[in-house]
Amino acid sequence: MFCNQCGTQMPENTKICPNCGADMGAGQVPFQQTQSAGAGADQTPFQQMQSVGTGADQTPFQQAQNPGAGMGYGQPGYGQPNQQMYGGAPMMGYPVPPQTNMGNVGAVFKNAPGEFAGRVKRMGISMFCLLGIIAAMLFLVAPFMNFASIHVNEKVEVPSYSGYFMGSSYSSKVSVKASVGLNLFELSQLSGTVERLADKLSGADTDDLADALEVAEDYLVRELEDEMDTDIKDGSVKEVFGTARLVLKGRAAVLVTPWILIVCGAGLLVFTVTNHRKLKLVFSLVPLACLIWLMICSGHFFSIMGIGAWAIILGIVLGLISALKDA
């Protein structure tokens, strides 16, 4: 038997513990039975601790009192939740706080354009839809903007008045600056006026005049240089002759192009909002065909082109991107 006070083993029927002197009466409970007894109010704290076992032999109450027992590799100590990770997730207990990473900050900025596009898309307008709307607006305003430009910035040598009266050959250089811009409607009116004058004065066709002007272009430039006794810049020549040839030979082109641009702008705006991909492509390619027509008629298109021509080119590019990229 064992002493129920200090746990010392002793012979059976011993009345007094030889170690601590406790009275081993008949009413005392052996230490082994005390160890296996459940937790009660008459037990000492040491006995209550010993009475809480571990494993499958515990009662539900004992398991509730000791949640860490039998749960694998928990943290040391009784009554502490098991926070060991298994398969990337905690087995039980309190949730593991999320780990912060500075890479998340970069991801926020990286995803910002996509999030903005998503918000705009939820509003019914995609990023490529916005490009189509901008292209439509460019088509609508291009006919009213400066399309063909002529710039003159030359120093011309002219005889001096004082030298003329005094019989001397003194001359001076005078800077000549001029700039003119014509939109498509003005070019159309000018072309019609020239055609009526040519027909009334000589009965010649404006196309024949344009061909003659193209052939005589170099000769006329040399004659002008000899008369003014100065060199004429190549850019100025191309601007003047390109505009003249466009007015003479491109009467039909400058007559119909501004109205086609307005119709294509309105159509592209409607079909961009309604998201008709094929019709968007058509209304973006028709202005391109008109632009090529004007290039052929002028001969020096890239020399005469003004802001209106750039607006048409930009509108064509944005319209094609919107039609080809938008789903």
Secondary structure as GFF3:
##gff-version 3
##sequence-region A 1 327
A	DSSP	alpha_helix	31	36	.	.	.	ID=ss1
A	DSSP	alpha_helix	45	51	.	.	.	ID=ss2
A	DSSP	alpha_helix	60	65	.	.	.	ID=ss3
A	DSSP	beta_strand	85	86	.	.	.	ID=ss4
A	DSSP	beta_strand	89	90	.	.	.	ID=ss5
A	DSSP	alpha_helix	102	122	.	.	.	ID=ss6
A	DSSP	alpha_helix	127	141	.	.	.	ID=ss7
A	DSSP	three_ten_helix	142	144	.	.	.	ID=ss8
A	DSSP	beta_strand	148	159	.	.	.	ID=ss9
A	DSSP	alpha_helix	161	165	.	.	.	ID=ss10
A	DSSP	beta_strand	171	182	.	.	.	ID=ss11
A	DSSP	alpha_helix	184	201	.	.	.	ID=ss12
A	DSSP	alpha_helix	206	215	.	.	.	ID=ss13
A	DSSP	alpha_helix	217	228	.	.	.	ID=ss14
A	DSSP	alpha_helix	234	249	.	.	.	ID=ss15
A	DSSP	alpha_helix	251	273	.	.	.	ID=ss16
A	DSSP	alpha_helix	277	298	.	.	.	ID=ss17
A	DSSP	alpha_helix	301	304	.	.	.	ID=ss18
A	DSSP	alpha_helix	307	325	.	.	.	ID=ss19
###
